[in-house]
Amino acid sequence: MRQTLRMLRKLLLLALTVGYAWVIWRMTLTPQVFTAAQSSLVEHAIRWAQRLTGSTWLSYDRTEFLANIAMFVPVGMLAAAWLPRRWWVLGALVAVALSSGIELYQGAYLPNRVSDPRDVLSNGLGGLLGATLAGLFRSLLPARRRRRLRPRTA
């Protein structure tokens, strides 16, 4: 029964990882993220949020920075979930490595995209946040008990 649950957990984790990898690919490694109409909708939403809060601190650049953080929170969580419990912090490093690779690819092969070191920073922060959340959650769960083989005494 435990083996079945462990296998189902791994399959679910694999499905989530593959699904989110597609989201990351679509958002970062395609020639264009938004159509003109979608970009207009994003700008309209930012202007609406500025009027709602009564300030202009929420600029397009800040919104993009916050969106990059949010986009990489699941990356850190998924990476930490694949790693052993004590190594959760490596989930943040996985996010930084993935983001660095994305930015290098964008700079070399996608002329319509902008490669920006701030994206690595924001994605890394999102990965750290996600890995930290996963690490905290896993620390609340009871540790798996391993059966130790003891030599039989006569």
N, C-alpha and C positions, 0 to 999 in steps of 0.2 A: 504494500500500500504506500509506504514512504517513497519507494522508487518511482511509483506512478505519479505521485504528487510532485516529486522533484522534476520528473520529465515534463509534466504539464507546465510547471513553472518556467522551465527552460524554453519550452515551445512558445509560451506566451511572451516571454522576454525577447525571443528571437523575432516573433511577429511584430512586436512593438518597435524593435530596433530597425528592422527592414522598412517598416512603414515610415518611421521618422527619418530614416536615411533618405527616403524618397522626398520627403518634405524639404530637408536640407538641400538636397540636390536641386530641387525645383526652385528654391528661393535663392540659391547662390551660384549655381554652375550652368544656368541657362542664359542665353544672350540677353534676355529682357525679363524682369520680374513682373512688371505691371504694364498693362496697355495704357494708352493715353487717358481713357475714361477712368480706369482704376486709379491712376496717379491723381487725376482731378478729384476723385472721391476722397483720397487720402488727404489732399491739401484742404478740401472742404471740411473734413472732420477735424483737422488741426485748427483751422480758423474757428470752428464751432466751439472746440475745447478752450481756445483762448478767450472767446467771449464769455463762456460759462464761468471760467475761473477769474475773469477780470484782469488777466495779465498776459503778457506776451512771452513769458519764460519758456513756454512749450513751443519751441520752434521745430521746423522740419528736421534739423540736425539732431536735436535732443530727442525727438520722437524716434528717429532712426536708431540712435544709440540705445535707448530703452528697449526698442523692439529687438535689437540684436541681443541684448541681455536676455530678454524673455525667450527668444528663439533657441538659445543654447542651454537654458535650464534643463530641458529634457535630455540633452546630450550628456550633461554631467550626471544626471540621475541614472540614465541607462548605462553609462560607462561604469559608474560605481556599483550598479547592480550586478554587472558581469564580473567584477573583481572580487577577490576575497574581502571579507568584512573589514579587516584592519587596513586595507589598502584603498579605502574609499577616496582619499585625497587625490589619487592618481586619475580619478575621473575628471578632475579639473585640468590636469596635464593633457589628457586625451582631447579635451575640448580645445585647448590652446593649439595642440598639434594639428587637429583637424582644421581649425580656423586659419592657421598659418598656411597650410596646404591649399585651402580654398583661395586665400588672397594671392598666393603665388600663381595659381592656375588662372585666376581672373586677370592678373597683370600680364601674363604671357599669352593667353589664348582667347580672351574675351574683350575685344576692343570697346564694346559698348558698356562694359562694366568698369567700375572704379575700384581699384585695389587700395585699401586704406588701412594703415596700422592701427587706427582707432577701432576698427572692426575686430581686430585680434584682441584688443583690450576688452571691448564690451562682450565679445563672445566668451573670452576667458573668464570674465566676471560671472557671466551666466552659467558657465560650466562649473565654476567654483560654488556658486549658490546651489545648483542642482546636486552636485556631489555631496555638499554639506547636508542638504536636506535628506538625501538618501542615506548618508552615514548616520545622521541622527535617528532616522526612522529605524534603520537596522540595529542601532544600539539599544533601542527599546524592545526589540524582539528577543526572546530567549535564545541563547546560543544552542546550536545543535549539539546534541550529545553524541559522542562517538563511542562505540563499544570498544573497549580495550580487551584484547585477548590476554587472559591471565593463564599462566601455566597451571595445569592441574597438579594439585598436591595429593600425594597418596596417603 
